[in-house]
Amino acid sequence: MNADLPKHREVRSFVRREGRITQGQRRALQEQLPQREWPTGTPLPLAVTGRRAPLTLEIGAGDGENIAAVAAARPAEDFIACEVHGPGVGHLLLRAETFGLTNLWVAQRDVNELLAGLPNAALSSVYLFFPDPWPKKRHQKRRIFQADLLNALARTLARHGCVFVATDCADYARWMLEQIAAAPGWYNLAGAGLCAPRLRRREVTKFERKALREGRSIFDFVLALR
């Protein structure tokens, strides 16, 4: 390999800003993460969960406010929370401990790495709620919702599976509609250019409460494969 050639820099949809981490979160990361961490490589879900059950992935699970509540309400299903930020993962693990969850795993890594290691059709559904909108035009290449993600999900989503998306940014909502329309194999269940009803099982998180207090609309989409 020619050392003089410039190295390809992967564009990530996140910036690691760890912030303050509490003693409880640090303890959870040290003690619980090894038991709940979704393994790298290409494990079959059955080998990890020990049962055949619908498997849902939440991309950007934050502090687990949504995924922990949904996992607690649906014990017959299994869940993976993908989140890169340490304090958020620590808080998520504390929620899982409080709820006594046995059906929730954590992937503290880039979702593209996680998806690359999942078998075909492993996921029954995917959640992507309130991703960073990267509002400045020069930063839009960092938006997670675009062709590369949809291509990866097309391989890992089971037949009749759905991708549930929500944003409180009107510009990002327009962007999402454009990406869906241009993505081969995908369609918007609500109809071209339309929003879907709010997903009932979605927990009203602090992000959504803040958006509503500030008068912003919530835009929901449900995607499926043709």
Backbone torsions as a table, in degrees:
resi	resn	phi	psi	omega
1	MET	NA	133.2	-178.7
2	ASN	-74.2	117.9	-177.0
3	ALA	-68.2	-17.7	-177.8
4	ASP	-81.6	-14.3	-179.5
5	LEU	-74.0	140.0	178.6
6	PRO	-66.9	142.6	178.9
7	LYS	-80.4	142.3	176.5
8	HIS	-70.4	127.9	178.8
9	ARG	-103.0	116.9	179.4
10	GLU	-70.2	132.8	177.4
11	VAL	-86.3	119.0	-179.5
12	ARG	-100.2	154.0	-179.0
13	SER	-89.1	4.3	-177.2
14	PHE	-142.2	160.2	171.9
15	VAL	-123.0	130.5	-178.0
16	ARG	-76.2	105.8	172.1
17	ARG	-122.8	91.7	-169.5
18	GLU	-66.4	-37.8	179.8
19	GLY	68.5	-164.2	-176.6
20	ARG	-78.6	137.1	177.0
21	ILE	-121.5	133.2	-177.5
22	THR	-82.4	166.3	177.7
23	GLN	-62.8	-38.9	179.2
24	GLY	-64.2	-41.4	178.5
25	GLN	-65.8	-40.5	178.8
26	ARG	-63.8	-42.1	178.0
27	ARG	-61.8	-43.0	-179.4
28	ALA	-62.8	-40.7	178.6
29	LEU	-63.6	-38.9	-178.3
30	GLN	-75.2	-40.2	-171.9
31	GLU	-94.9	-37.0	-172.8
32	GLN	-97.1	-35.0	-175.5
33	LEU	-57.0	-41.4	178.8
34	PRO	-58.1	-31.7	-179.8
35	GLN	-83.4	-25.1	-175.3
36	ARG	-106.0	-4.4	-173.6
37	GLU	-72.9	127.2	176.2
38	TRP	-69.5	126.3	-172.5
39	PRO	-68.2	153.4	174.4
40	THR	-78.5	177.1	-175.8
41	GLY	87.9	-150.7	-177.4
42	THR	-125.5	62.7	-179.3
43	PRO	-74.9	143.8	170.9
44	LEU	-72.7	137.8	-180.0
45	PRO	-52.6	-37.2	-179.8
46	LEU	-59.9	-35.8	-179.6
47	ALA	-69.8	-23.8	-179.1
48	VAL	-91.6	-48.9	-173.5
49	THR	-86.1	-22.9	-179.7
50	GLY	79.9	8.8	179.3
51	ARG	-156.3	163.5	174.5
52	ARG	-94.8	113.0	-177.9
53	ALA	-153.8	155.5	175.3
54	PRO	-55.8	138.2	-177.4
55	LEU	-119.7	120.9	-179.2
56	THR	-111.9	138.5	176.3
57	LEU	-111.1	131.0	168.3
58	GLU	-107.6	122.1	179.5
59	ILE	-91.1	123.0	-177.2
60	GLY	71.6	61.3	-173.3
61	ALA	-76.0	-7.7	178.3
62	GLY	61.8	-130.0	-179.8
63	ASP	-93.5	12.7	173.5
64	GLY	84.1	10.0	-176.5
65	GLU	-58.0	-40.5	-179.7
66	ASN	-81.7	-54.5	-170.1
67	ILE	-64.8	-36.2	179.6
68	ALA	-67.0	-40.8	179.3
69	ALA	-65.7	-41.8	-179.9
70	VAL	-67.5	-41.8	178.7
71	ALA	-63.0	-38.1	178.5
72	ALA	-66.7	-34.9	-178.4
73	ALA	-80.6	-16.3	-176.2
74	ARG	-129.2	69.8	-176.0
75	PRO	-66.1	-17.4	179.7
76	ALA	-82.6	-2.2	179.9
77	GLU	-116.6	160.8	178.9
78	ASP	-114.7	153.5	-172.1
79	PHE	-140.3	144.0	171.4
80	ILE	-119.2	126.5	175.0
81	ALA	-102.9	116.3	179.2
82	CYS	-101.6	118.0	-178.4
83	GLU	-154.2	135.9	-175.0
84	VAL	-95.8	-24.4	-170.8
85	HIS	-84.1	126.0	-173.9
86	GLY	-55.7	-50.9	179.9
87	PRO	-59.5	-38.5	178.0
88	GLY	-64.1	-44.0	178.9
89	VAL	-63.8	-40.7	177.9
90	GLY	-60.6	-42.7	179.0
91	HIS	-66.5	-40.5	178.1
92	LEU	-59.0	-44.4	-179.8
93	LEU	-64.7	-36.3	176.8
94	LEU	-65.2	-39.8	176.1
95	ARG	-61.5	-45.2	-179.8
96	ALA	-61.0	-38.4	178.1
97	GLU	-66.3	-44.4	-179.5
98	THR	-61.9	-41.8	-179.2
99	PHE	-80.3	-10.2	-178.0
100	GLY	65.8	38.4	-173.9
101	LEU	-75.9	134.7	174.8
102	THR	-116.0	5.6	-175.9
103	ASN	-121.0	24.0	-178.0
104	LEU	-127.8	127.4	176.5
105	TRP	-118.9	161.0	-175.4
106	VAL	-125.8	136.5	173.4
107	ALA	-120.8	102.1	-179.3
108	GLN	-91.8	71.0	179.1
109	ARG	-162.9	170.7	179.0
110	ASP	-56.2	133.9	-177.3
111	VAL	-62.4	-28.8	178.1
112	ASN	-64.1	-37.0	176.2
113	GLU	-67.0	-41.6	178.6
114	LEU	-62.3	-49.3	-177.4
115	LEU	-62.8	-36.8	180.0
116	ALA	-62.4	-26.6	-179.2
117	GLY	-93.5	-4.5	-180.0
118	LEU	-86.2	144.3	176.5
119	PRO	-67.6	164.8	175.4
120	ASN	-58.4	140.4	173.7
121	ALA	57.6	31.8	-177.5
122	ALA	-78.6	-24.6	-171.4
123	LEU	-103.7	133.8	175.9
124	SER	-87.3	-27.1	176.0
125	SER	-159.3	161.9	-178.5
126	VAL	-136.6	136.7	175.3
127	TYR	-111.0	136.5	172.4
128	LEU	-139.7	92.9	-172.1
129	PHE	-111.7	122.1	175.7
130	PHE	55.5	53.3	175.6
131	PRO	-67.7	158.2	178.3
132	ASP	-55.3	122.7	-176.4
133	PRO	-78.1	-12.6	-177.1
134	TRP	39.9	69.3	-169.2
135	PRO	-67.6	-27.7	-179.4
136	LYS	-70.7	137.7	-173.9
137	LYS	-57.9	-38.0	-177.3
138	ARG	-69.6	-15.6	-179.3
139	HIS	-100.2	-2.9	-173.6
140	GLN	-63.3	-21.9	176.0
141	LYS	-63.4	-16.5	178.7
142	ARG	-85.1	-11.6	-179.3
143	ARG	-57.8	134.2	-175.6
144	ILE	-74.1	-29.2	-176.1
145	PHE	-85.3	95.7	175.3
146	GLN	-160.3	-173.0	-167.4
147	ALA	-55.0	-42.9	-176.4
148	ASP	-61.0	-42.3	178.9
149	LEU	-66.6	-44.3	-179.6
150	LEU	-62.3	-37.2	177.8
151	ASN	-64.5	-42.1	179.0
152	ALA	-66.6	-39.4	179.4
153	LEU	-69.8	-31.5	178.8
154	ALA	-61.4	-31.2	178.6
155	ARG	-80.4	-37.5	-170.9
156	THR	-94.1	-10.8	-179.1
157	LEU	-86.5	134.0	179.7
158	ALA	-70.8	160.7	175.8
159	ARG	-59.8	136.6	-176.7
160	HIS	71.5	7.3	175.0
161	GLY	-76.9	164.1	-178.3
162	CYS	-134.4	154.0	172.8
163	VAL	-112.5	122.3	-178.0
164	PHE	-105.4	126.0	-174.3
165	VAL	-128.5	144.2	174.6
166	ALA	-144.2	142.4	175.3
167	THR	-146.4	153.3	175.0
168	ASP	-108.1	13.4	-179.1
169	CYS	-109.3	114.7	-176.3
170	ALA	-61.9	-38.4	179.3
171	ASP	-66.3	-39.3	177.8
172	TYR	-66.6	-36.7	177.7
173	ALA	-60.9	-43.0	177.3
174	ARG	-63.4	-41.4	177.4
175	TRP	-58.7	-45.8	-179.4
176	MET	-60.0	-44.1	178.9
177	LEU	-61.1	-39.0	177.7
178	GLU	-65.3	-42.6	179.9
179	GLN	-64.9	-41.0	179.5
180	ILE	-64.0	-45.0	-178.2
181	ALA	-62.9	-31.8	-176.6
182	ALA	-90.4	-9.4	-174.4
183	ALA	-86.2	119.7	178.4
184	PRO	-65.8	134.6	176.1
185	GLY	91.8	-10.2	-177.9
186	TRP	-109.2	151.9	171.4
187	TYR	-146.0	157.4	-179.0
188	ASN	-90.0	116.9	-175.2
189	LEU	-62.9	-27.2	-179.9
190	ALA	-78.4	-14.5	-176.0
191	GLY	113.5	152.9	-177.0
192	ALA	-54.7	126.2	176.2
193	GLY	77.6	7.2	-174.4
194	LEU	-112.3	154.4	174.6
195	CYS	-92.0	156.2	178.1
196	ALA	-97.3	161.9	171.6
197	PRO	-62.6	155.1	179.0
198	ARG	-60.9	135.3	177.8
199	LEU	-68.2	117.4	-174.1
200	ARG	-62.0	-34.7	-175.5
201	ARG	-76.0	-10.3	-179.2
202	ARG	-71.9	125.9	176.6
203	GLU	-68.5	142.0	174.5
204	VAL	-79.3	101.6	-175.2
205	THR	-86.7	173.5	179.6
206	LYS	-61.2	-31.3	179.4
207	PHE	-67.0	-42.9	179.5
208	GLU	-70.2	-40.0	178.1
209	ARG	-61.0	-41.4	178.4
210	LYS	-63.7	-43.7	179.5
211	ALA	-60.5	-42.8	-179.3
212	LEU	-67.3	-39.8	177.6
213	ARG	-61.2	-35.9	-177.8
214	GLU	-88.1	5.6	173.2
215	GLY	81.2	17.1	179.0
216	ARG	-87.8	144.1	177.3
217	SER	-79.1	152.9	175.8
218	ILE	-106.0	129.3	-178.9
219	PHE	-112.0	120.2	179.9
220	ASP	-110.5	141.9	176.1
221	PHE	-135.7	147.3	173.2
222	VAL	-126.5	122.4	-177.9
223	LEU	-108.4	146.1	174.8
224	ALA	-142.3	161.4	178.3
225	LEU	-89.5	143.4	178.8
226	ARG	-70.8	NA	NA
